[in-house]
Amino acid sequence: MCACRDAYRLKKQPLLRNKPGSFLKEGVLIYFCSHPFAPGPSFMATQKKPTPETFAFRAEMQQLLHLIIHSLYTHEEIFLRELISNASDALNKIHFRLLTDRNVVDPDAARDIRITLDKDARTLTIADTGIGMSREDLVERIGTVASSGTLDFIKELKKDGGPVDAQLIGQFGVGFYSAFMVADTITIDTRAAHPDSVGLRWSSDGAGSFTIEETDRTSRGTRITLHLKEDKAEFAEEWRVKQIIRKYSNFVDFPILVGEERVNTVDALWHRSKSNLKEEELNEFYKFISGDAEDPLGHLFLNIEGRMSFRALLFIPQTAPRSLFHESYKYGVHLYSSNVFIQDDCQTLLPEYLKCVRGVVDTEDLPLNVSREATQHSPVMAKIRKILTSKLLGLLGDWATNEPEKYATFFKQFGILFKTGLGGDFENRDTLIDLLRYESTATEPGAYTSFQQYVDRMATDQEALYYVLAENRLAAERNPNLEYFRAHDLEVLLLTDPVDAFLIPGIPTYADHPLQSVEKADLKLQRDPEEEEEGGLSEHEAEKIVERIKSVLGDRVEDVRISQRLVDSAATLVTGSAGMDTQMERMMMMMDASFEGGKKVLEINIAHPLIRNLSSLRGTDDTLVEQAVLQLFEGTLLAEGSLKEPQDFVARMLDLLVVATKPTTDEAS
Ligand code: ADP
């Protein structure tokens, strides 16, 4: 803009139609000056055509600039990421051009990005040896915002009055202009790669217009100088600038130099070939991106080409972070688009049940200039997620088969999380089921079996896979419902994660065998006929005692039955026809205090001395029988942790102890 701009302002003009060379800004009509520029001595020395050409920003651009200049931002430091990523793009472009065409300006120039800071002058300069820009580029690309996302961006910014998250800017393809958050004037000195190109200088204060003039620049590339706003002097500080580079641009392929020092020290590992990835570097990279102090448990490197094209370097930690189930846990991979950082913690690319996975995805298929919303919903993202999920499950499957200890470590740390996948990932359901691991009565404590391994061990006449839900292995092993299975050498899976209670009912069968809870009342268990006879009570006696117990317990139970599954214990409670497992009920109660569990079936062991005694007492001492039955019932409730009011139980126990300890008549006399 010419220095005499103000002389051409016609204040408070009525609305006039915009003409070339003029524009309306806040009700003020501005004409562009065509006067010869009044150059200072230093300017004169480099000037070929002394007349800068002035261009008006388009209306949409003006609105955008107004917002950028006048809004308050958080994360405004991202302007540097944007400028570095433009420089890196420009370097990539010349890199590819040089592969086939060396007829360019400075074909041998080192490809790097140099940042120079001047605290006194309050300037930040970023120079690259990239493809450079022609006059047309400056007008069409820098001068206009082509992206259709821009209007959305403007709306987004306008929506709420508070400070705007500048991270949004990068999502909307207005990267270069984000520099106006921190700079009051910006100058671009550039020369395009073509040998006939000329040096050009673009300059603007973002207020409505920009100028372009020729310079005698001889070298290829672009130098952008920001004259920082008074309160943004921090961006001329070396430590601050280095900090921003390390945070946002550490993996940019080209060296970023501040002074003579290269700041981005970490190479983009995922761009190497698999054979060039060293374990040590991978570990360091993992620690850098995850903040974890330990090496990862393992990694997955992907280089997908074809209809989709992306690279990924993913890691599985050794230990679950303590915050894994907290709201504060940020999950997701770092998303890069053609080596340019787009987003931390991109959740869209991983299912939640794999939220322990950390890493980087770099794709060429994602346009940079779309809104965050659009990125999240892009079909590209959905496809990448699908591939990542199946490859990660493939890696875990490979561990499970070839490195079972490694897989067990993973499962111990992340099993609870992993199992939640069964609730949502129907596509990979069978794979997920195969990857489940449980302790069982056939494994050592702490060791796992898969469903398949269980099935492989099953006797030919065993129909079902049996499981018991319990709080821990010890509680599971003490469950009286396990007695029959133990006595008959039938393996029972010990399901001790709270989530199992919800998960397992959703897996009715495995390899055509039903999964059955040992607590389910309708278990069809075969008993040895010889064993039956050892019961000691005749069928009639058994029926009578069952009737008696039923009449004492009334509607506190769904039914009373003769047990097939008890060996040592006198009684057990099992789930009724439509009921839930005890462990499941307990979970429901934890979540909802008013939840009432369903009625249970009391199974009695007619071979047990107590049941036999009660049978013989029948008709002689009704009170004692009644008390003993109640005690037996409440004792089983107590053992499974569901006796709500133990006072009656304790009082009754004392009464029974009095009877039991009563001296016989002989001793009394
Ligand atoms: P985006 O990078 O999303 O396209 P920008 O506003 O940041 O949006 O940049 C607009 C365009 O200006 C770029 O696409 C590129 O063509 C050009 N440009 C910006 N910076 C440079 C640079 N350092 N070297 C060459 N071209 C550049």
Residues whose N, C-alpha, C, O or C-beta is under 5 A from the ligand:
A	BS01	ADP	N86 A87 A90 G130 G132 M133 R141 I142 G173 V174 G175 F176 Y177 T222 N369
